[in-house]
Amino acid sequence: MSKILKIVEREGFEPVPFAVAWILKNPDITSPIIGPRTVEQLETYSKVLELDIPDEIMKEIDEIVPPGISLW
């Protein structure tokens, strides 16, 4: 399991809403694009609106994958 996924689990987040919430909170990303195909997927994405990632968690993730590093 990846280090980031361990953080997500430890903090009690679901992976998909966490990923989108991270994108929304990241100042280097201008807009997330989601594409739900089902109502269930849309409901999963809507959980992002209730999620606030603490700054400490953002810093912890930045230590694992420093800003500006491409994973592709």
C-alpha positions, 0 to 999 in steps of 0.5 A: 500500500502506498504511503499516501493511501496509508495516510488516507486510511489513517485519517478515515478518508475515502480515497476518491473524495480525498484525491479530489479534495486534495486537488481543490486545496492544492494552489498549483492546480486550477480546476479539478475535472470529474466525470461521474458516469453513475449516480453512485459515483456522483454521490462519492464525489459529492462527499468532497464538499464535506471534506477539509484536509488539514494543513498538516496532512497536506504537508505530510503528503508534500514530504512524500511527493514534493510539489513540482515533482511529476509522477508521470 
